[in-house]
Amino acid sequence: MKSKIGLFFIYIGLILLIVFFVTDQALHPSYGYFFAGFALLFLGIFMVWKSRAPVEPNTARFRTMRKWQERQSQRKTDRSDRKKR
C-alpha cells in the first residue's frame, strides 16, 4: 500500500515540477511548485524504496551449471577412489 501512495506522490511531484518549469518559461516562476514538487518526488521515491519486496534467490538460474559441477566433482571422487584401490 505504501508503494502505491509513493507512486502517487512521485506523479504529483513530477506534475508540480512541470508546472514550475512552465511558469518559469512565462517569466513568472512560482518557487512553491518547485519546492513542493521536489519534496513530493523525494518522499514518493523514499516510500517506494522502503516498501519494496526483498529479492528471492533464484535457484533455477544456474541449475545446469550446478549439475555439471556436481558431475565433475563426482567424477573426480570416483577417479580418486579407483586409484586408491
Phi and psi in degrees as a GROMACS rama.xvg file:
@    title "Ramachandran Plot"
@    xaxis  label "Phi"
@    yaxis  label "Psi"
@TYPE xy
-64.9764  -33.5242  LYS-2
-68.0225  -33.9331  SER-3
-68.3019  -40.9265  LYS-4
-66.576  -38.5858  ILE-5
-62.1726  -41.8858  GLY-6
-63.7369  -38.7973  LEU-7
-60.1035  -44.8899  PHE-8
-63.9125  -37.6457  PHE-9
-62.503  -46.3678  ILE-10
-63.5382  -44.6924  TYR-11
-64.7338  -40.1938  ILE-12
-61.6185  -42.5886  GLY-13
-64.8009  -39.9734  LEU-14
-63.2519  -42.2518  ILE-15
-65.5024  -36.107  LEU-16
-67.2303  -37.6892  LEU-17
-64.2581  -42.0566  ILE-18
-61.9136  -39.9751  VAL-19
-61.5845  -46.5224  PHE-20
-65.1475  -32.3051  PHE-21
-67.4411  -42.9222  VAL-22
-68.7245  -29.462  THR-23
-68.6488  -37.1927  ASP-24
-68.4319  -27.2977  GLN-25
-83.5994  6.74742  ALA-26
64.8175  21.5014  LEU-27
-133.286  69.6676  HIS-28
-67.1164  137.906  PRO-29
-109.969  100.565  SER-30
-70.2153  -15.9456  TYR-31
-62.9214  -40.8427  GLY-32
-63.7901  -38.1666  TYR-33
-63.0814  -51.9034  PHE-34
-68.9159  -39.825  PHE-35
-66.2542  -38.7064  ALA-36
-63.1765  -46.7694  GLY-37
-67.8007  -37.4014  PHE-38
-63.5163  -46.2833  ALA-39
-68.0948  -35.6695  LEU-40
-63.15  -48.5995  LEU-41
-68.643  -37.2075  PHE-42
-62.7404  -43.3132  LEU-43
-64.7728  -42.9901  GLY-44
-63.0446  -41.2826  ILE-45
-62.3782  -43.7635  PHE-46
-66.6029  -40.597  MET-47
-66.8941  -40.3067  VAL-48
-66.2526  -41.2347  TRP-49
-73.6682  -25.5253  LYS-50
-100.479  10.1909  SER-51
-71.8191  150.962  ARG-52
-79.1901  146.248  ALA-53
-67.2546  149.275  PRO-54
-77.2034  128.712  VAL-55
-87.2057  139.312  GLU-56
-67.3725  135.096  PRO-57
-96.0146  100.339  ASN-58
-79.0898  -19.7212  THR-59
-83.6078  -7.5695  ALA-60
-63.6947  -49.4059  ARG-61
-111.079  34.7592  PHE-62
-59.9724  -45.1647  ARG-63
-64.4623  -41.4615  THR-64
-65.4724  -41.56  MET-65
-64.2924  -41.7375  ARG-66
-61.5758  -42.5731  LYS-67
-62.1097  -43.6914  TRP-68
-66.1789  -38.9965  GLN-69
-63.5789  -41.4574  GLU-70
-63.6947  -40.4652  ARG-71
-64.0093  -44.5641  GLN-72
-67.7922  -35.4574  SER-73
-64.8617  -41.178  GLN-74
-62.982  -39.9505  ARG-75
-64.7963  -43.2051  LYS-76
-66.6276  -37.0868  THR-77
-63.9483  -42.1479  ASP-78
-64.4127  -42.6713  ARG-79
-68.2072  -33.6456  SER-80
-67.2233  -38.4082  ASP-81
-67.5745  -36.9573  ARG-82
-69.2153  -32.3641  LYS-83
-70.5097  -24.3104  LYS-84
